[in-house]
Amino acid sequence: MIVRRKYIRDLAVKLLAASKIRGPAVPIESVAREVGAIVNKRKVEKNVSGFLFRNAPQGKPIIGVNFAHHPNRQRFTIAHELGHLLLHASDAVHVDDPVKNRDERSSQGTDVQEIESNLFAAELLMPAKFLADDLRHFGALNLLDEQKVEMLADRYQVSTQAMAVRLNSLGHLAT
């Protein structure tokens, strides 16, 4: 399984630079609009996070977001669906429904497109450079620094879990 980590990071960095975003929290809806997508928030089935409709009648792709979810979850969903849009030339409609899309690959975390879209969302919402700049003020972090992780999550408008995963993946969270 090959995940295009460098390509994804470079794409997120270019997108942030083109949008003139220099710090958190990334205005993800504006970024989506800048690449030509329409963000549509609706209350849908509880288990559906979002969807991507590439061939919408308006001629622009539509990123659908479950309005009933927490605002931080909605932000991650928009970034995730934007990842599908920019990284994967696939189905005309992609629905992120973990219950209906449950198969061997999804249960084992081996679906490359989902891994890449999650990585893209993390790179876009929690850029490595922004975090490195912020972490200069915090010093070393570990799993017991819940308050610091929560402060960073609030600053980036992401869940505490997403921030902890991101910090760990970048080697900033000691165990």
Z-matrix of the N, CA and C atoms (Angstrom, degrees):
N
C 1 1.453
C 2 1.528 1 108.46
N 3 1.312 2 115.81 1 122.48
C 4 1.459 3 120.99 2 -179.43
C 5 1.524 4 108.96 3 -112.31
N 6 1.334 5 115.17 4 118.66
C 7 1.455 6 122.34 5 175.73
C 8 1.524 7 106.52 6 -104.74
N 9 1.313 8 116.63 7 127.76
C 10 1.468 9 122.47 8 -175.00
C 11 1.532 10 111.11 9 -81.52
N 12 1.324 11 116.83 10 67.71
C 13 1.469 12 122.03 11 -173.38
C 14 1.530 13 113.17 12 -61.59
N 15 1.317 14 117.16 13 -49.63
C 16 1.468 15 120.06 14 -178.34
C 17 1.526 16 110.63 15 -64.60
N 18 1.311 17 117.21 16 -44.04
C 19 1.463 18 121.31 17 178.44
C 20 1.532 19 110.45 18 -58.94
N 21 1.324 20 116.13 19 -44.01
C 22 1.460 21 120.85 20 -178.47
C 23 1.524 22 110.71 21 -66.13
N 24 1.324 23 117.07 22 -44.60
C 25 1.475 24 119.75 23 178.03
C 26 1.525 25 110.37 24 -61.87
N 27 1.333 26 117.32 25 -45.32
C 28 1.467 27 120.60 26 179.75
C 29 1.532 28 111.29 27 -61.67
N 30 1.328 29 116.86 28 -40.50
C 31 1.462 30 120.66 29 178.83
C 32 1.524 31 110.95 30 -63.21
N 33 1.322 32 117.16 31 -43.96
C 34 1.467 33 120.58 32 178.92
C 35 1.525 34 110.88 33 -64.39
N 36 1.322 35 117.34 34 -41.86
C 37 1.469 36 121.33 35 179.21
C 38 1.528 37 110.27 36 -62.52
N 39 1.328 38 117.50 37 -43.91
C 40 1.473 39 121.34 38 178.49
C 41 1.524 40 111.35 39 -63.17
N 42 1.316 41 116.34 40 -41.46
C 43 1.461 42 120.98 41 179.70
C 44 1.527 43 110.78 42 -64.33
N 45 1.321 44 117.41 43 -42.24
C 46 1.463 45 121.06 44 177.45
C 47 1.528 46 110.85 45 -64.56
N 48 1.318 47 116.79 46 -42.03
C 49 1.468 48 120.40 47 179.05
C 50 1.523 49 111.03 48 -65.17
N 51 1.326 50 117.40 49 -44.17
C 52 1.465 51 121.13 50 179.33
C 53 1.524 52 111.56 51 -62.79
N 54 1.329 53 116.11 52 -31.01
C 55 1.465 54 121.02 53 179.55
C 56 1.530 55 111.89 54 -89.38
N 57 1.340 56 116.35 55 1.11
C 58 1.464 57 123.12 56 179.44
C 59 1.532 58 112.57 57 57.47
N 60 1.325 59 115.49 58 40.98
C 61 1.460 60 121.69 59 179.18
C 62 1.519 61 107.43 60 -97.44
N 63 1.333 62 115.60 61 121.64
C 64 1.458 63 120.33 62 -174.28
C 65 1.529 64 113.85 63 -116.54
N 66 1.326 65 116.67 64 1.47
C 67 1.459 66 119.52 65 179.85
C 68 1.515 67 110.59 66 -170.07
N 69 1.329 68 114.88 67 171.69
C 70 1.467 69 118.97 68 -178.69
C 71 1.531 70 111.12 69 -79.73
N 72 1.274 71 116.93 70 162.21
C 73 1.445 72 131.37 71 -6.74
C 74 1.538 73 108.86 72 -85.16
N 75 1.310 74 115.64 73 138.42
C 76 1.461 75 122.37 74 -178.43
C 77 1.539 76 108.77 75 -66.72
N 78 1.337 77 117.30 76 126.28
C 79 1.472 78 120.32 77 177.45
C 80 1.530 79 110.15 78 -76.23
N 81 1.318 80 115.95 79 81.24
C 82 1.460 81 122.18 80 -167.93
C 83 1.527 82 113.10 81 -62.11
N 84 1.310 83 117.91 82 -34.57
C 85 1.466 84 119.04 83 179.13
C 86 1.524 85 110.72 84 -66.90
N 87 1.317 86 117.28 85 -37.86
C 88 1.470 87 120.76 86 176.37
C 89 1.523 88 110.91 87 -64.95
N 90 1.325 89 116.40 88 -40.78
C 91 1.466 90 120.68 89 178.55
C 92 1.528 91 109.54 90 -61.79
N 93 1.325 92 117.03 91 -44.31
C 94 1.470 93 120.86 92 179.24
C 95 1.528 94 110.41 93 -60.90
N 96 1.321 95 116.49 94 -43.15
C 97 1.477 96 119.51 95 178.86
C 98 1.530 97 111.20 96 -64.13
N 99 1.328 98 116.73 97 -37.73
C 100 1.468 99 120.56 98 -179.42
C 101 1.524 100 112.49 99 -63.70
N 102 1.320 101 117.98 100 -29.03
C 103 1.464 102 119.91 101 177.38
C 104 1.529 103 111.34 102 -90.68
N 105 1.330 104 116.72 103 5.01
C 106 1.459 105 120.57 104 173.38
C 107 1.507 106 116.03 105 97.22
N 108 1.325 107 117.65 106 9.30
C 109 1.468 108 120.40 107 -179.30
C 110 1.528 109 110.64 108 -94.44
N 111 1.313 110 114.79 109 152.72
C 112 1.459 111 122.47 110 173.79
C 113 1.520 112 106.88 111 -104.47
N 114 1.335 113 117.00 112 129.97
C 115 1.463 114 121.15 113 177.10
C 116 1.523 115 107.73 114 -98.40
N 117 1.325 116 115.42 115 125.19
C 118 1.460 117 122.04 116 -176.97
C 119 1.521 118 108.42 117 -124.81
N 120 1.337 119 116.45 118 115.12
C 121 1.463 120 121.16 119 -179.42
C 122 1.520 121 108.86 120 -101.42
N 123 1.328 122 114.97 121 126.92
C 124 1.464 123 122.10 122 -179.63
C 125 1.525 124 108.24 123 -145.13
N 126 1.307 125 115.34 124 153.44
C 127 1.453 126 119.64 125 172.01
C 128 1.524 127 107.01 126 -82.72
N 129 1.317 128 115.42 127 119.61
C 130 1.465 129 121.75 128 -179.87
C 131 1.522 130 108.28 129 -127.25
N 132 1.322 131 117.19 130 -173.33
C 133 1.456 132 120.64 131 178.50
C 134 1.525 133 110.34 132 -50.02
N 135 1.318 134 115.57 133 140.16
C 136 1.464 135 122.00 134 -174.09
C 137 1.523 136 113.16 135 -54.77
N 138 1.324 137 117.20 136 -37.60
C 139 1.461 138 120.55 137 -175.34
C 140 1.536 139 112.96 138 -80.50
N 141 1.328 140 118.93 139 -8.87
C 142 1.462 141 121.72 140 179.43
C 143 1.530 142 108.84 141 -89.63
N 144 1.330 143 115.50 142 120.09
C 145 1.466 144 120.25 143 177.23
C 146 1.510 145 110.90 144 -81.16
N 147 1.325 146 114.95 145 -46.17
C 148 1.452 147 119.53 146 -177.38
C 149 1.505 148 111.09 147 -174.48
N 150 1.327 149 114.26 148 -179.30
C 151 1.456 150 119.73 149 178.80
C 152 1.516 151 109.71 150 -153.67
N 153 1.307 152 115.04 151 163.16
C 154 1.463 153 123.16 152 175.14
C 155 1.517 154 107.65 153 -124.68
N 156 1.313 155 116.11 154 123.03
C 157 1.466 156 122.72 155 177.12
C 158 1.517 157 106.24 156 -114.12
N 159 1.329 158 116.50 157 101.10
C 160 1.466 159 121.69 158 -173.89
C 161 1.523 160 113.70 159 -71.47
N 162 1.320 161 116.92 160 -41.70
C 163 1.474 162 121.04 161 -171.94
C 164 1.520 163 111.31 162 -103.38
N 165 1.309 164 115.97 163 53.33
C 166 1.460 165 120.59 164 -178.85
C 167 1.527 166 110.14 165 -68.15
N 168 1.327 167 117.43 166 151.18
C 169 1.465 168 121.09 167 -179.97
C 170 1.541 169 113.75 168 -57.30
N 171 1.346 170 116.83 169 -28.16
C 172 1.464 171 120.60 170 179.53
C 173 1.521 172 112.60 171 -72.10
N 174 1.318 173 116.82 172 -8.26
C 175 1.460 174 120.48 173 -178.76
C 176 1.514 175 113.24 174 84.02
N 177 1.320 176 117.12 175 -1.05
C 178 1.461 177 121.57 176 177.31
C 179 1.526 178 108.23 177 -117.66
N 180 1.312 179 117.25 178 145.27
C 181 1.456 180 118.90 179 176.44
C 182 1.531 181 110.61 180 -66.36
N 183 1.320 182 115.28 181 147.11
C 184 1.458 183 121.08 182 178.58
C 185 1.523 184 108.77 183 -113.53
N 186 1.320 185 114.99 184 128.66
C 187 1.454 186 121.86 185 172.10
C 188 1.520 187 106.03 186 -101.94
N 189 1.321 188 115.55 187 113.20
C 190 1.459 189 121.00 188 178.19
C 191 1.511 190 110.16 189 -94.28
N 192 1.329 191 115.63 190 139.67
C 193 1.457 192 121.75 191 -176.51
C 194 1.522 193 109.11 192 -132.21
N 195 1.321 194 116.41 193 138.11
C 196 1.459 195 121.15 194 177.63
C 197 1.527 196 108.99 195 -74.83
N 198 1.327 197 115.91 196 108.76
C 199 1.450 198 122.79 197 -177.01
C 200 1.530 199 112.28 198 -65.76
N 201 1.327 200 117.39 199 -20.67
C 202 1.458 201 121.25 200 -179.33
C 203 1.531 202 112.50 201 -75.93
N 204 1.319 203 117.08 202 -15.23
C 205 1.465 204 120.14 203 -179.76
C 206 1.527 205 110.39 204 -79.56
N 207 1.315 206 115.29 205 160.91
C 208 1.465 207 122.32 206 178.77
C 209 1.536 208 109.23 207 -57.52
N 210 1.337 209 118.19 208 144.59
C 211 1.474 210 120.34 209 179.78
C 212 1.527 211 114.10 210 -53.59
N 213 1.339 212 117.98 211 -36.94
C 214 1.469 213 119.54 212 177.73
C 215 1.525 214 110.98 213 -65.86
N 216 1.323 215 116.69 214 -37.71
C 217 1.469 216 121.02 215 177.30
C 218 1.526 217 109.89 216 -65.87
N 219 1.336 218 116.25 217 -39.74
C 220 1.465 219 120.41 218 178.09
C 221 1.521 220 110.67 219 -61.44
N 222 1.331 221 117.20 220 -41.70
C 223 1.470 222 120.95 221 179.18
C 224 1.524 223 110.63 222 -61.38
N 225 1.349 224 116.39 223 -44.79
C 226 1.458 225 119.65 224 179.79
C 227 1.525 226 110.45 225 -64.92
N 228 1.324 227 116.86 226 -39.13
C 229 1.466 228 120.64 227 179.02
C 230 1.521 229 110.92 228 -62.05
N 231 1.323 230 117.61 229 -44.08
C 232 1.471 231 120.85 230 178.57
C 233 1.525 232 109.61 231 -59.77
N 234 1.332 233 116.92 232 -46.46
C 235 1.465 234 120.56 233 -179.82
C 236 1.525 235 110.96 234 -64.66
N 237 1.322 236 117.25 235 -39.09
C 238 1.463 237 122.12 236 179.21
C 239 1.531 238 110.88 237 -63.66
N 240 1.326 239 116.73 238 -47.23
C 241 1.468 240 120.37 239 179.74
C 242 1.528 241 110.69 240 -67.09
N 243 1.318 242 117.17 241 -34.80
C 244 1.462 243 121.01 242 174.35
C 245 1.527 244 109.60 243 -61.66
N 246 1.323 245 116.40 244 -36.79
C 247 1.464 246 120.69 245 174.85
C 248 1.513 247 111.50 246 -60.46
N 249 1.332 248 116.87 247 -45.80
C 250 1.471 249 119.28 248 176.95
C 251 1.527 250 110.09 249 -59.51
N 252 1.315 251 116.86 250 -43.06
C 253 1.465 252 121.21 251 -178.29
C 254 1.529 253 111.53 252 -60.68
N 255 1.315 254 117.05 253 -46.52
C 256 1.460 255 121.44 254 -173.62
C 257 1.530 256 114.12 255 -85.35
N 258 1.321 257 116.77 256 -22.03
C 259 1.463 258 119.75 257 -173.33
C 260 1.523 259 115.01 258 -106.09
N 261 1.323 260 117.05 259 -24.80
C 262 1.464 261 119.51 260 -169.16
C 263 1.524 262 111.73 261 -130.21
N 264 1.308 263 116.08 262 118.85
C 265 1.468 264 121.28 263 173.87
C 266 1.526 265 106.09 264 -89.21
N 267 1.322 266 115.45 265 89.61
C 268 1.462 267 118.71 266 -175.29
C 269 1.523 268 110.74 267 -128.81
N 270 1.305 269 115.34 268 -148.24
C 271 1.466 270 122.08 269 -175.71
C 272 1.526 271 112.04 270 -51.82
N 273 1.317 272 115.24 271 154.05
C 274 1.459 273 121.03 272 176.70
C 275 1.515 274 110.76 273 -63.76
N 276 1.342 275 116.60 274 -31.98
C 277 1.460 276 121.22 275 178.30
C 278 1.517 277 108.31 276 -127.58
N 279 1.332 278 115.49 277 129.44
C 280 1.466 279 121.20 278 176.41
C 281 1.519 280 106.75 279 -124.13
N 282 1.332 281 116.79 280 122.85
C 283 1.466 282 121.69 281 179.93
C 284 1.515 283 108.83 282 -113.35
N 285 1.337 284 116.39 283 127.90
C 286 1.453 285 120.98 284 175.15
C 287 1.516 286 108.70 285 -93.23
N 288 1.332 287 113.70 286 91.00
C 289 1.458 288 123.47 287 179.47
C 290 1.517 289 106.30 288 -127.85
N 291 1.332 290 117.11 289 97.93
C 292 1.458 291 118.98 290 -174.89
C 293 1.522 292 114.03 291 -61.15
N 294 1.324 293 118.58 292 -25.45
C 295 1.466 294 120.38 293 -179.89
C 296 1.518 295 110.41 294 -75.52
N 297 1.340 296 117.77 295 -50.08
C 298 1.463 297 121.00 296 -178.14
C 299 1.519 298 112.28 297 -72.88
N 300 1.323 299 117.33 298 -29.47
C 301 1.464 300 120.88 299 -177.14
C 302 1.525 301 112.37 300 -92.66
N 303 1.311 302 117.50 301 17.06
C 304 1.456 303 121.47 302 -177.88
C 305 1.525 304 109.65 303 -74.47
N 306 1.305 305 116.78 304 113.13
C 307 1.458 306 122.03 305 174.53
C 308 1.523 307 107.83 306 -141.04
N 309 1.308 308 116.91 307 -175.59
C 310 1.460 309 120.02 308 -176.61
C 311 1.530 310 111.73 309 -59.58
N 312 1.340 311 117.45 310 -42.26
C 313 1.468 312 120.08 311 -178.89
C 314 1.518 313 111.36 312 -65.80
N 315 1.343 314 117.71 313 -43.51
C 316 1.462 315 119.36 314 -177.49
C 317 1.521 316 111.20 315 -68.79
N 318 1.325 317 117.81 316 -38.10
C 319 1.462 318 119.87 317 -178.96
C 320 1.524 319 111.42 318 -69.78
N 321 1.329 320 117.63 319 -24.72
C 322 1.456 321 121.27 320 179.18
C 323 1.530 322 112.25 321 -96.78
N 324 1.328 323 117.92 322 -1.72
C 325 1.461 324 120.69 323 -179.48
C 326 1.513 325 112.92 324 67.10
N 327 1.357 326 117.02 325 36.04
C 328 1.461 327 120.15 326 -177.37
C 329 1.525 328 113.08 327 -115.11
N 330 1.310 329 118.09 328 11.12
C 331 1.463 330 121.15 329 177.94
C 332 1.527 331 107.88 330 -79.22
N 333 1.317 332 116.52 331 105.38
C 334 1.463 333 122.18 332 -173.57
C 335 1.525 334 111.79 333 -57.69
N 336 1.333 335 118.00 334 -41.20
C 337 1.460 336 119.48 335 -179.07
C 338 1.520 337 111.63 336 -63.59
N 339 1.322 338 117.83 337 -39.37
C 340 1.467 339 120.61 338 178.63
C 341 1.529 340 110.73 339 -69.99
N 342 1.322 341 117.14 340 -40.49
C 343 1.465 342 120.89 341 177.19
C 344 1.525 343 109.90 342 -61.14
N 345 1.337 344 116.64 343 -46.10
C 346 1.464 345 120.16 344 -179.36
C 347 1.525 346 111.96 345 -65.49
N 348 1.316 347 117.58 346 -40.12
C 349 1.465 348 119.93 347 179.91
C 350 1.525 349 111.25 348 -67.57
N 351 1.330 350 116.77 349 -37.61
C 352 1.463 351 119.51 350 175.29
C 353 1.526 352 111.37 351 -66.33
N 354 1.326 353 116.67 352 -41.19
C 355 1.462 354 120.72 353 177.62
C 356 1.525 355 110.59 354 -63.11
N 357 1.332 356 116.85 355 -43.04
C 358 1.459 357 120.50 356 178.26
C 359 1.528 358 110.42 357 -60.42
N 360 1.328 359 117.07 358 -44.43
C 361 1.473 360 120.68 359 179.19
C 362 1.525 361 110.32 360 -60.10
N 363 1.323 362 117.11 361 -43.38
C 364 1.461 363 120.77 362 179.02
C 365 1.528 364 111.24 363 -64.85
N 366 1.340 365 116.62 364 -44.19
C 367 1.470 366 120.67 365 179.31
C 368 1.526 367 111.56 366 -62.78
N 369 1.321 368 116.94 367 -35.89
C 370 1.459 369 121.17 368 -177.43
C 371 1.527 370 112.16 369 -79.14
N 372 1.320 371 117.54 370 -42.45
C 373 1.467 372 120.77 371 -176.36
C 374 1.525 373 113.10 372 -84.96
N 375 1.331 374 116.52 373 -26.67
C 376 1.466 375 121.86 374 -177.30
C 377 1.526 376 109.20 375 -133.61
N 378 1.330 377 117.21 376 64.36
C 379 1.466 378 120.04 377 -175.93
C 380 1.527 379 112.35 378 -57.95
N 381 1.317 380 115.20 379 140.59
C 382 1.463 381 121.37 380 -178.35
C 383 1.524 382 111.67 381 -54.90
N 384 1.318 383 117.60 382 -41.77
C 385 1.469 384 120.94 383 -178.68
C 386 1.521 385 111.50 384 -65.66
N 387 1.327 386 116.96 385 -43.77
C 388 1.467 387 120.16 386 179.08
C 389 1.526 388 110.03 387 -61.02
N 390 1.343 389 115.92 388 -44.43
C 391 1.464 390 119.72 389 -179.39
C 392 1.528 391 111.22 390 -65.01
N 393 1.323 392 117.20 391 -41.76
C 394 1.463 393 120.39 392 179.04
C 395 1.523 394 110.32 393 -60.02
N 396 1.332 395 117.08 394 -41.69
C 397 1.468 396 121.13 395 177.72
C 398 1.530 397 110.86 396 -62.46
N 399 1.328 398 116.93 397 -45.19
C 400 1.462 399 120.53 398 -179.52
C 401 1.520 400 111.99 399 -68.13
N 402 1.314 401 116.96 400 -35.51
C 403 1.466 402 120.23 401 -176.63
C 404 1.523 403 112.81 402 -71.90
N 405 1.307 404 117.78 403 -16.27
C 406 1.473 405 119.74 404 174.89
C 407 1.525 406 110.37 405 -60.94
N 408 1.329 407 116.48 406 -29.74
C 409 1.464 408 121.86 407 -179.64
C 410 1.529 409 112.10 408 -83.14
N 411 1.325 410 117.46 409 -22.58
C 412 1.458 411 121.70 410 -176.07
C 413 1.518 412 113.39 411 -95.04
N 414 1.308 413 117.98 412 -25.34
C 415 1.448 414 120.24 413 -172.86
C 416 1.517 415 110.30 414 75.40
N 417 1.318 416 116.91 415 -160.34
C 418 1.465 417 121.48 416 -178.12
C 419 1.529 418 110.40 417 -69.58
N 420 1.317 419 115.04 418 142.32
C 421 1.467 420 121.73 419 177.90
C 422 1.515 421 109.26 420 -115.98
N 423 1.335 422 115.97 421 151.65
C 424 1.458 423 120.03 422 170.17
C 425 1.514 424 108.91 423 -137.05
N 426 1.314 425 115.55 424 175.67
C 427 1.465 426 120.73 425 -175.67
C 428 1.525 427 113.15 426 -59.51
N 429 1.311 428 117.93 427 -21.24
C 430 1.458 429 120.95 428 -179.64
C 431 1.528 430 113.06 429 -85.52
N 432 1.315 431 117.35 430 -6.78
C 433 1.468 432 121.58 431 179.80
C 434 1.526 433 110.66 432 -84.34
N 435 1.323 434 116.69 433 53.68
C 436 1.459 435 120.76 434 -175.67
C 437 1.524 436 112.06 435 -58.26
N 438 1.320 437 116.94 436 -39.07
C 439 1.467 438 120.47 437 -178.11
C 440 1.529 439 111.07 438 -64.10
N 441 1.323 440 117.69 439 -41.44
C 442 1.466 441 120.93 440 179.08
C 443 1.527 442 110.89 441 -67.82
N 444 1.326 443 116.81 442 -42.53
C 445 1.467 444 120.61 443 178.24
C 446 1.529 445 109.13 444 -62.22
N 447 1.321 446 116.64 445 -41.40
C 448 1.463 447 121.05 446 178.93
C 449 1.532 448 111.41 447 -64.69
N 450 1.327 449 117.01 448 -39.65
C 451 1.476 450 120.72 449 177.57
C 452 1.530 451 110.34 450 -62.14
N 453 1.328 452 116.77 451 -43.48
C 454 1.465 453 120.42 452 177.85
C 455 1.524 454 110.75 453 -65.07
N 456 1.318 455 116.92 454 -41.84
C 457 1.467 456 120.71 455 178.48
C 458 1.529 457 110.28 456 -59.73
N 459 1.309 458 117.21 457 -43.07
C 460 1.472 459 120.73 458 177.92
C 461 1.531 460 110.86 459 -63.22
N 462 1.315 461 116.43 460 -42.24
C 463 1.474 462 120.79 461 -179.60
C 464 1.536 463 111.61 462 -62.06
N 465 1.337 464 116.59 463 -38.20
C 466 1.465 465 121.71 464 -177.66
C 467 1.527 466 112.69 465 -93.31
N 468 1.323 467 116.55 466 -3.52
C 469 1.465 468 123.80 467 -179.27
C 470 1.527 469 111.90 468 55.24
N 471 1.333 470 113.88 469 51.49
C 472 1.460 471 122.72 470 175.52
C 473 1.525 472 107.34 471 -130.84
N 474 1.315 473 116.59 472 168.15
C 475 1.464 474 119.69 473 178.05
C 476 1.531 475 109.83 474 -70.65
N 477 1.317 476 114.61 475 156.72
C 478 1.465 477 119.93 476 176.45
C 479 1.524 478 110.21 477 -61.02
N 480 1.332 479 116.18 478 -38.40
C 481 1.464 480 120.30 479 179.25
C 482 1.531 481 110.67 480 -63.36
N 483 1.340 482 117.75 481 -45.01
C 484 1.473 483 120.81 482 179.17
C 485 1.522 484 110.23 483 -61.63
N 486 1.338 485 116.72 484 -40.64
C 487 1.466 486 119.94 485 179.74
C 488 1.524 487 110.32 486 -66.38
N 489 1.325 488 118.11 487 -42.84
C 490 1.463 489 120.40 488 -179.93
C 491 1.530 490 111.09 489 -63.06
N 492 1.319 491 117.08 490 -42.08
C 493 1.465 492 121.16 491 178.24
C 494 1.529 493 109.79 492 -62.59
N 495 1.337 494 116.51 493 -44.43
C 496 1.465 495 120.64 494 -178.84
C 497 1.531 496 110.82 495 -64.28
N 498 1.321 497 117.00 496 -47.26
C 499 1.465 498 120.32 497 179.38
C 500 1.523 499 111.05 498 -59.92
N 501 1.319 500 116.63 499 -41.61
C 502 1.459 501 121.16 500 178.72
C 503 1.525 502 110.74 501 -64.49
N 504 1.340 503 116.98 502 -44.31
C 505 1.470 504 119.57 503 -178.15
C 506 1.530 505 112.30 504 -65.17
N 507 1.337 506 116.18 505 -26.07
C 508 1.462 507 120.36 506 179.03
C 509 1.540 508 112.35 507 -90.98
N 510 1.338 509 115.54 508 -0.34
C 511 1.456 510 119.84 509 178.73
C 512 1.518 511 114.30 510 79.70
N 513 1.341 512 117.37 511 19.08
C 514 1.461 513 120.94 512 -179.17
C 515 1.519 514 113.66 513 -97.12
N 516 1.323 515 117.57 514 -2.78
C 517 1.454 516 120.93 515 -175.19
C 518 1.520 517 108.93 516 -121.16
N 519 1.306 518 115.82 517 103.22
C 520 1.460 519 120.22 518 -179.95
C 521 1.523 520 110.32 519 -78.01
N 522 1.314 521 115.48 520 148.30
C 523 1.472 522 119.39 521 179.27
C 524 1.502 523 111.96 522 -93.85
